[in-house]
Amino acid sequence: MTYIPDYLKTYPNMNTSSPLHISLNRLYHGFRPHRHDFLEFSYVVDGRGSESINDARHQMLPGTFTFVLPYQVHELFTEPGSTLVLYNCMFSMDLLMEPGQDEGLLDLIDQNTLPPFAQLSGAGNERMKQLIEEMFQEYEGKEPWRRTMLQVKLKEILVCFDRYRRKEEPLADISRHAPRSSASIWPIIHYIHRHYQDELALSDLASRFSLSVSRISEVIKQTTGQTFVHFLHDLRLRHACSLLVSTDMSVAEIALEVGYGSYKTFSRIFRETKGVVPKDYRKMKLSQETLVQQ
């Protein structure tokens, strides 16, 4: 019987204008194999264990920083007699895109010949620990500019990690970390993330990336676990949910903004996916926010 890892598709604050969540967790017995369509970093504060990412395993000790890409299958193991204490931060790929720029920090994802983790020590570890603790405190607080500060901290943390792994990883050893799958999928995924609001078809992608329609379809399904159409709908609806909660835009305006030329099509797909029509989703989420604030 083939074992299929869990596919985690949600996290707190995902459908908001600031899709980021950070928490401090204790793992007594590891965490089951899973994958997700968002980015995640972890940082070990205490305890010992290991993590497997696409069947490549590395140790987890105090100071271990790991950067997990979307759709990678990963599993955590806690060493017997120990408790893994670690920060986990989940966030949207959109947060790595700089306004007015094509790529922003998305180049971090393309560096798949570099290891997905680093064992920090000394001053580098102290700095990383301080940055993550500050990010966690900012997340838990309600200070002005909270959203901006969280995004600044996120980018600083990821840049520090990338610099550290480049400095520490011997060039001769980098090849052993290269993933088994082809790197060619990431420019395609990036392009879809940047252009899902446009009219986008598999034939457009095939032409742009010099691949056949069937090959494009195949690599998207292999990477995301979804067909191109479902992947496109997921991105559009996630953006729509954020706009419904964080803006006063009409449902018709949101439909056009996220890439649906027809209000009826948007409403139908939204209802089929979320179980409610967009206006009822907005009322439900705003009501939940009101209750939390009381």
N, C-alpha and C positions, 0 to 999 in steps of 0.2 A: 504493500500500500504506500503510495507516494505521500509524503508529509508536506503540506503547504503552510509556510509561515504565515502568521497573522499579518494582515494589511491594516495598519493604523492610519486612519484618514482624518482624524480630528485632534485638536489640542486646545486648551483654554485660550481665548482671545483670537483664535484663528480667523474668524469672520468679523474682524474689526479693521479699523484704519491702521492699527499697529499690530500686525500678526506675529506676536512674539510671546513666549512663555518661558520663564526660568523657575526652577524649583530645586530644593535641596532634598535628596532622597537617601534612604537607607535600604540596601539590598542584602537580605539575609540568605537568599537562595538564588541569586542571579535574576535574569529576566529572559523569558522565552524567546525563541527566534521570531523576528518580525521585520517588516519593512514599512516605509511610509513615503509619501510624496512631498515631504518637506525636509528641510535641512535640520541638523541637530549637532550640537557639540556637547561633550561631557568633560568634566574635570574632577579627578579623584582627590578628595580631601583626606580620607582615612581608609584603612583596610587594604585587603589584597584580593586579587582575582584575575580574570582575563576576559577578553572580548574577541569574538569571531566576526569578521566582516567579509562577506562573500568567501567564506571558508578559510580566510587567512587570519590566524590567531595571534594576539599580542597580549603581554602582561598588562595588568592594571594595578598601579601602585600609587601612593600619594604623589601628586605632581603629574600624573598621566593625563594628557589632553588629547581627546579624540574628536575628529571631524567626520561625521557620517553624511554621505551624499544621499539624495533622494533615490529610492527604490533599491538600495543596497540591503541585502539580508544580513542582519546582525543579531548576535546573542551574547548575553553577559553571564559570566560564571563567577560566583563568590567562592573563595577558597574556604574549605571546611574549617570551622572554628573562628572565622573572621566575619566582619560586616563591612560591605563596601558602602562608604559614604561619599556621595558625589553630587555635583551640580549637573543638571541636565537643562539645556536651553534648546527649545524647538522654535523654528522661525521660517517664514516664507522666503523663497528664493527672490521674491520681489524686493526684499530689503537690501539685497546686494546690488541692486541696479541704481546707479547714480542718475538723478534727473538730468536730462539733456545729453546723456552719454549712452552709447550702445551697450557697453559691457559692465562698467563699474567694477565691482569686486567679483564678478562672475568668473574671472580668470582663475580664482581659487579652485573652482570646480574642475577646470581643465587640467590642473596639475596632477593628473592621475598617475604619473610616474614617481611622484613623491609619496612618502608614507602617509596614511590617514591619521597618524597619531604621533605624539612626541612625548618623551619622558623628560619633563622639565626639572631643573635642579638649580640650586644657588640663587643668584639674583634674578635670573629669568623666571624661576618658579615663584619667587616672592612677588614679583611684579604681576604675574598672571593671576595669582591668588587674590591680590589686592584689587585688580581690575574686575574680576568676577564677583567678589564680595560687594564692591561698589555697585555693580550692575544689579545684583540681587536686592540690595537695599533700595536702589532707585525704583525697581519694579514693585517692591512692597509698599513704597511710599506714595504720596499724592502731591509732590512738589510741582510747581509750575515748570513747564518745558520737559516734563517726564518722558514723553514720547520721543522727543528729539535726543535727550540724553541717553535713552536706551539704545537708540540706533547708532549714536556715536560710540558708545561703549562696545556694542556688538562688533562694529567695524575695527575698532582698536584691538579687541581681543583676537579677532581672526587674523589681522595683519601680524600681530606679535607671534601668533602660532606659526604662521607661514614663514616668517623670518627665522624663527628658531629651528624649524625642521630643515630649512635649507642650509643653515649653518652647521647643524649637528649631523646631518645625514651624509656619510661618505659617498661620493659620486659612484664609486665602484659597486656600492650595495643598493643603489636606487632601483635597479631593474627588478629586484625580487619583490618589490611592492606593486608592480604594475598589475592592474586587474586583468582578469581573463577575457573580459568582453572588450570589444573594439571601442576606442575613444571617439569614433566618428559620430556616435549618437548625441554627444553633449552639445555640439553646435546646433544640431536639429532641435533638441529640447529647448535650448536658449532661444532660438528663433521663434518657436511656438509661444514661449512665455512672453516675448516682446511684441508679438503680432497677433495674439489671439483675439484682439478687439477688431481686427480687420477681417475681410472675407478671406478665408484660408482653406485651401483644399490640398489633398495629398499630391495632386498633380503639380501644384505650385512648389511644394517642398521637393518633389522629385526633380523638377527642373533646376531649382536653385542649388541642390546638393549633388547633382549629377548621378542620381540613383534611380532605379526603376520604382514605380509606384508600389509594386508588391514588396520590394526590399525595404522601402521607407516604412510601410505598414508593419512589416515584420519586426524591424528593430524597435519601433515604438512599442509594440505589444510585448516584446521580450524585456524591454527596460522598465516600462510602467505597469505592465500587467493589464493594460487597457487597450482597447482599440483607439485609433486616432480620434474618432468622433467622440467617444466617451471622455478621453483626455481633454479635448478641446472644451467640451461642456463643463467639465470639472473646473477648469481655470476660469471660464466665464462666470459660472455660478458662484464661485468663491468671491470673485470681485463684486458681483451683484449683491451678495449677502453683506459684504462690507459697506457698500454704498447705501443699502437699505437701512442699516443701523446707524451709520455715521453722517448721513446727509439728509437734506430735505428734498432731494431730487424726486421727481415723479417716477412711477414705475415705468412709464413709456420712455422717459429720458434715460433711465438706467438700462433698459433693454438695448437702446442704441449705443450707449456708452460701452457696454461690455461686448458688443459684437453681433447682436441680433437685429437684423433688419426689420423684423416683424414683432410687434408687441404680443400678438397671439402665440407665436412660436415660443417666445421667451416664457410667457406665462404657463404654457403647456409643459415645457421641459422642466421648469422650476417646480411645478406641482408634482410631476412624475418623480422627480428626484428628492424633493424635500417633504412631500406629503401635504403641503399647503400652498396656496397662491402667494405671490410676493407681498401683497398688502397685508395679509394675515401674518406672514412671517415677520414683517416689520413691527406690527402691533405686539406680537408675542415677545420679541426680543426687547423692545423698549419697555414693556411691562416688567420683564425679568430684571432689567437694569434698575428700574425704579424701586423694586423690592429689595435689591441688594444694597442700594444707597440708603434705605430707610433704617 
